[in-house]
Amino acid sequence: MRILLVEPNIEGYALMPSMALATLKSFINSKTEHKAEIADFIFHKRDWQKYLKHKIEKFRPDLIGFSVMSFDYSQARKMAKFIKRYYDTKIIFGGVHVILMPEQTIKNEEVDIICTCEGEYVLKDLLDKKLNCRNVKGVWYKNEKKEVIKNANRKLIEELDELPFPDFEDYELEKYFLINNNHLPIMGSRGCPYACTYCSNHAIKKKLEGKYVRIRSVDSMIKEIELRIKQYYNKGMKYLFFYDDTFILDKNFVFDFCKAFKEKGFDKKIKWNVNVRANLVTDEIIKTMKDAGCYEVRMGVEAGNNSIRNDLYKRYMTEEQIYNAVRIIKKYGLHLRVQFIVGAPYDTIETMNESYVMAKKINADYTLFPILMPLPETEIKDICEKENLIEKKGFRDSYTMFTSPVSRTKYATMTEIKRVVNKVRNYQIKKAFLEGVRMKNIKFFLDLFLFLVYYKRKYDLEIDNAFRFTVNKYYLEKISKK
């Protein structure tokens, strides 16, 4: 049988191809007798209907699967409705949003089946049984009477090494390399042990069965990187983007990985970046990663105010730990990206400004200040609903996700929230502009012009991205020469 896997990215933009679909495709094609292809729309937004029909009519799938996040749920539904208008093909929804909101997802007319856990073995069983859903663990489905049948759930895959490496061949990688500065995604683990109230991890953990945090072997990681160099180095891949929630969870894994990475000589060809957590950062870990080619770390701070950060968001880290991590990261010359979230239920103008002050003190190379998006089934969403802080149209049933769904905090209006965000944005633009002029002088202005006439129009990027994108490109060019 044939399955077409769909990434419903027809709005907004993504800088990386989907790891989830690439893994599912690889698993179906290498571990079963069935055939899978991917339909990616990041470069086909304007003609997505024509492109989708082309993929369906050429591949002729028996099943069409959507990987759904809360952010693109409405896009997936829109595309599924379009498919049902022209084709009598079964549609299955899976992914984080579906796991969290199964009841709301399965009741949609355009959805025939949902996957309530990790999808690899679910899809294998479904295809093996020619889409007969009876007794297939990990799915809910509609019978002939349109009644919803809820099958038992399936345990998580414990040994990640049994999964094949993701297959990116259906993605237009050379175009991705153009917009993400030559990065390819990779993942060494699944799951996160922490319970931050704004993150889906703590909610997903309650829905699934089995060991939640799993880490691949170093040997598996090294073999995949070796393959990627053979496949894509000459096509533009120069950096690895690690998707792990926290790469440094297991320090022994970090040390063993870095040792093997250097022994293979990969550090002479490939640089990489990771997510870290302030309370886990040590001199030894950062020095080891730096010596093995790590060029950047991404770190969530989330709030400058101690009560918002620890009592509300449950980050459980002190200011001392945050500043100590920053000191160590800068000591070894790594690029630093940090994130703060504004719009927490009990944020005031003063607490949000504490985040702004801390951000300036940290002085990271790149600082993000998103407005809180209370994701389905998270603790923070429960608090927001209790305080009546969420946009009522659409979001409550998770049919539509807005770019700033929190309408206010208990003590601050949306206007006041955006005032802080704009203050940070202006600070970032000024910082990036001065850095760009310092690094390249007149060439910086020429590169900005290129961004505005090409990248912005083609990928609908915000104007301040021009400064960040261009300066980051200079930085990567600099470290590539080392």
N, C-alpha and C positions, 0 to 999 in steps of 0.2 A: 504494500500500500504506500501511498504518498501523502506527506504532510508538508504544507507550506507554513513556515513560521514567520509571523509578522511583528515587526517593531513599529508600533503606531505613532511614529514621530513626525506627524504632518504639521505640527505647530511648534514654535520655539526652535531651539537648536541643541544638538548634542555634539560634543567634541570627540567622543569615543564610540566605536561600534559596541553593540550589546554583547557582553560576556555570556549572559544567560542563554540567548538564542544560539550563539556560536557553540556553546557546550552541548545544548540539546541536539543541534544539527549533527555534530560530530558523533554523539552517542548513538543516534538513530542510524547513521550511515555506517558506523564501524562495529556496533554491537548487535544489530538486528538485520533482518533481511529486507527492511523497508528503506524508503528513500525520503530525505528531507532537503528542503531548500529554504533560504531566507529571503524575505522581501523587506528591504530597508528603504525608508522614504526620506532620509535626511537631505538627500540631493534631488528629491522628486516631490517637493511640497506642492508646487504649483500644478503639476500634472499627475497628482497622486491617483486619481480615479483611473486615468488612462494607463498608468504604470501598473496598478493593481490588476486591472483586467488583463493586461498583457501577461503578467506573471501567472495568473490563474489559468488562462487559456493555453499558455505554452507548457506549463508544468502539469496541469490537470490533477490537482490534489484531491484526495478522498477526505481529507480533514484539514482545516485551517486553524492554526493556533496563534493566539495573541498573548504576548508577554505584557502584563499590565501592572503599572505603578499607579498610585493614586493621582499623580500629576498628569498622566495621559489616559486615564480611564474614559473620559468623555470622548477623546479622539478614537479610542478603540471601539467604543459603541457606535460612533459615527461611521467608521469603516466597516464594521460588521453589518450594520443596517444596509449599507451600500452593496455589500456582497450578497445579502439575502434577496435584494431586489432583482439580481440577475442570475444567481446560481443557487442550486439546491444542494449546497455543500454543508456538511456539519461543521460547526464552529465551537472551539473550546477556548475558554479564557483561563489563564493561569498567572502566577506572579504574586508579588507581595500584597497588592490591593485585594486580590481575590481571596487569598488566605485569610485576610483580616475581615473582609466583608462578603462572605459566601452567600448569605441569604439575599442581600441586595443585588448581587451580580447574577445569580441563576434565574431570578424572576424576570430578567429582561428577555423580551421575545426573541431577539436576535442571537441569544446565547443558548446553545444546546447542552453543553457539558462544561463543568468547571473542574479545575485541578486544585485540590485543597492542601497540597504539600509540594515537595520538590518533584520536578516533572519527568526526570529521565526514565525511570522504570514504569511510571504511570503511562507515558506515551507508548512505551514498548508493549505493555500489556494490551492497551487499547487497540493498537495496530495489529498485534498478533490475533486478537479476537474479532478483527474486521469491524471495529467500532461497537461491538456488543458490550455495553457497559456493565452488565450484570456481574457482580462480585469482583469488579476491578477496584482494588483498594486505592483510595486517594482521589476518587471522583464523586461528584454529584451530577445527576443528569435528569432529563425529562423523558418519561415513557410515552407510549402512544396516546395516552389520555392527557398528556401535558402535566402530569403529576411529577413533583420533584422527588427523586429517589436519592437518599443520602447513604452512600457506601461508607464502610469503615475507613479510617485514615491509614496511611502507610508511614512506617518509621523512616526517619532521616537516614540518608546514606552515611554510614559511619566512616568508611575508608575512602577518602577522596581520591586516592591513587588509582582506584579501580575505574575512574572516569577518564575518558580520552581527553586529549588537549582540545581546546576550542578550535573550531574551523571558521576562519574569517574570509574564506575565498569568495563568498557572495557579497562581501562589502567592497565598496569602492575605496580601498585603503589609501591609494595615492592622494585622493581628495581629502580624506580624513587627515593624512599627514600634513597637508597644506594648511588646514585650519587649527590643528592641535600641536603644531610645531614638532612633527615627527615622532609622536608617542604611540605606543601600542599597549593596550591594557593587558594586565596579567593579575591573577589572584592566587594567593598561597593558602587561604583559609576561608571557611564559611562560618558565620555566626559571631556573636559578641557577648561576653559575659556580663557586661554592664547593663544598667537599667535606667539610662537617662530618659526622663519623662517625655521629651519631645521626639524621641527616636522610635521607629517602628520595632526595633529589635526586641524590646521587653514584651511588646504585644504579640509579636509573632511566636516568641518562645512559648507562650501560654497555649498557642493553637496547635503546635506540632509535637510529635512524639519522638523520643530518642535523644541522643547526644547532640546538643545544639552547636557547641564550638568545636570545630574540627580543623586540623592543620595538615596540609600535604607534607610529604617527605621532601627533604632537600634534594634528594636524587631526582625525584619527579620534576621539581622546579627547574633544576639545571638542565635536564633533558629537554624541557619545553623551551627554555631560553636558547639552547643550542639550535633547536628546530627553527625558532623565529629568526635567528640571525641568518640561517641558510635561506629561509623563505623571503624575508622582507628587508634585510639590511641594504641590499643593492637597490631596493625600491623606495628607500627613504627612511626606514625605521632607524632612529638613533637613541631613543629613550624608552624605558618601560614605566608605565603608570600602574602602580600597585593599588588595587581596589580594596584590599583588606581593610576592615573597619579599624583595626589597630595592628599594624605589622609587628610591633615589638612586644606583643603579649607574652611570648615565650622567648626569653633572652637566649637560651641555648640554641633555639632554632635560628635566631638572628646570627649568632656567632658561627654556627655550622654553615649557614647559607652563604655568608660573606666569605668565609674561608674557601668554600667550593667555587664560588663565583670568581674569586681571584685566581685560584689554581687553574681554572680553565682559560684565564686571560680575558674574560669578558669585560673586566673593568677598563681595558684598553680600548674597547669598541663601544660599549653601551653604558650610559648613565641611567639612573633611576630615581624615583621619588616614592614616598610612603606616607601613610597616616600614622601619627604617634599620639600618645596621651601623656600630658605633662607629668603626672605622678609616676610614670614608668621610665621617664627619660633619665639616663645616667651618662656620665663621661664615657664609660667603656662602650656602651651601645652606640652612641653617636659617633665616636672616633672610629669604631669598627666599621660602621656603615659608610662613613665618609671615605675611609681607606679603600673600600670595595666599590666605590663609584656612585654612591648615593649623593645626589646633588641638591635635593630639596625634601623638606618635611612639611606636612600639613597638620595643624594642631587646632582642635576645638577648645576655645576658652569659654565662649557662649555668654558670659556676663561678667562685668567688672564688679558688680555688687555681690558680696559674699552670700547673702540670703537668697537672692535670685538664683545664683549659680548652684548652690548646694542644697538649700531647703526646697526650692521649687523645681529646678532642673535635675537635681540629684546627680550632679557631676562629682561631688565629693573630692574636691581638690582645693588646696589653699592658695592664697596669693603667692606665698613663698615658693610653693612647688611650681607655679606657673612661671614666675620670674627666674627661678633657678633653671628650669628647662630652656627658657629663652636664652639665658646666659650661656648655657652649654652648647646649644645649637649654633649660636653666633660665634662662639669660641672656635669652633671647627669650620667656620666659613660656609655652612649650609644655607641655602635659600630657605626662607621661612614664610609660610602662609598661615594666617590665623583666621578664625571665624568667631564672631559674636552674633547672638540672636537678639533682636529688639522686638518689643511687643508682647513680652511675657504678661500673663494675666494681672500680676501685681506690680508691673513696671511703672515707675513714675518718671517724670522728666529728669529728676535728679539721678535715679538709678541708671537710666539709659545714658546719661552724660558721664556717669562713672565708667561705663564701657568705652565711651569715646576717649576719655582721659587715659584709661589703661591701654587702649589701642595705640595711642600716640606715644605712650611711654615704651611699649613693646617695640614699636617702630619696625614692624615686619615688612618684608618685601612686598607682600600683598595681603590686604585685609578685607574680608568679606563681612557685610552687615545685613544679612537677610532679615526680613520681617517674619515673625513666627508663623508657621503653617501648621496648625494642629491636625496631625494626621489621624486617620481612623483608628479607634480602639486604644489610642495612647492615653496615658494619665493626664497629659497636658490638655488634651481635647476635652476630657471629662470636666476639668477645672474651668476651661473656657466656656463650656456649655452651661455649667452651674452659674457662672457669672454673667451669662448672656452676652458674650463678647465675639461670637462668630457670625459672619454674614449668614442671613437666614435663607437667602435664595440659593438653592442648589447644594450648598456645601454640607448641610446637615445630613443629607442622605448620600453624600459622597458621589453624586453624579457629576459634579463639576468642581474642579479645583481652581481657585483664583490665585493670582500671583501674590496677593496680600489678603488672605481670607480673614485675618483678625481685623474686626472693624474698629476696635479700640482696646485699651486696657482698662482696668477698673479705675485708674487714676489719670489716664492720658488719652487724648483724642488721636485719631489717625493723622490729622494734620501735624500734631506734635511729634508723633512717631516718625513721620516722613521728614520732619525738620532735622531730626538727629541723623537719619539716613543720608539726607542731602549734604549735611555738614561733613560726614565721613566721606561721601563721594567726592566733594570738592577738595577735601584734604588729599585724597588718593590721586585725583587728577593732577593737582599741583605737584605732588611728590613725584609721580611718574613723568610728568612733563620736564621737570628740572633734571631728573635722572637721564632722560632721553637726550636732552641737550648736552648734558655733561659727557655722555658716552659717545655720541655721534655728531654733535653739532648740526651743521646744515643738512646732513643726510637724514637726520631724524624727521625734519619737515617733509622731505621727499617721501619717506616711508609712510608718514601720516597721510599724505595725499593718496598714496597707493591704497592704504587701508580704506579711506573714505570713498574712493571711486570704484574699488573692487570688492573687498571683503564685506564692508558694511552693507552694500547693496545686494550682494549675492547671498549673504547669510543673515541679513536683517539684524545686525549687531548694534548694541548701544554705542553712543559716541565715546563714552569714557573707556570702552574696550579698546579703542584705537591706541590710547596711551599705554595701557597695561600690556596689550598684545605685542606692540612694537618693542617696548623695553624688555619684555620677557624673551623675545626673539634675540635681542642683542646679548642678553645674559647667557642664553643657551649656546649661541655662537662662540662666546668667550670660553665657556667651560669645555666645549667640544675640542678646542685647540690645545687644551692642557694634556 
